[in-house]
């Protein structure tokens, strides 16, 4: 069944993209489309038509095309000449390789410190922890994923190496759909995943408070390892 793209997000959010210009507009479009893909608003195989997206966001097709090209580099969409651009399916076979590289990159965060104190991210980390705690007793899958997105973005700010940040983020969005699909499909325990998220956010907050970017990286690395084990355990018993 086709869903109306315009109903996915509040009008105010789309309006923000319409009113932005240049690079901010591209980044907003790219981030919005990427989030819709990982949240399954655009399911694997969905046809992303430039004309419809341009109409929704009130922009020309040029920034839409640029955003779709960036998403293709990320492995989230595939363009077929003369046919269109489609959301890619999950690639379970490469999941372990992607996670393994993500874990190694997380260990490098402390080797390239940013030009500001990691402790300045304290308020952001605290907010993510509070949002994670608010998931207890709820059934809000979208919020769980957005908190995980926030933890990824925060950890990226703990390195001054922009290439490391970019590659880590690209791999994150390539693998997070598998995790989200398993949680939403109840293949992984909701209560357990909320607890894990709270614990990770709490550990990251402690590392940030201590101005320890390397510590943030190792928290992320350890939680990725645990996530791979939970996902693999499910796949082995299918």
Secondary structure, 3 states (H helix, E strand, C coil): CCCCHHHCCCHHHHHHHHHCCHHHHHHHHHHHHHHHHHCCCCCCCCECCHHHHHHHHCCCHHHHHHHHHHHHHCCCEEEECCCEEEECCCCHHHHHHHHHHHHHHHCCHHHCCCCCCHHHHHHHHHHHHHHHHCCCCCCCHHHHHHHHHHHHHHHHCCCCCHHHHHHHHHHHHHHHHHHHHHHHCCCCCHHHHHHHHHHHHHHHHHHHHCCCHHHHHHHHHHHHHHHHHHHHHHHHCC
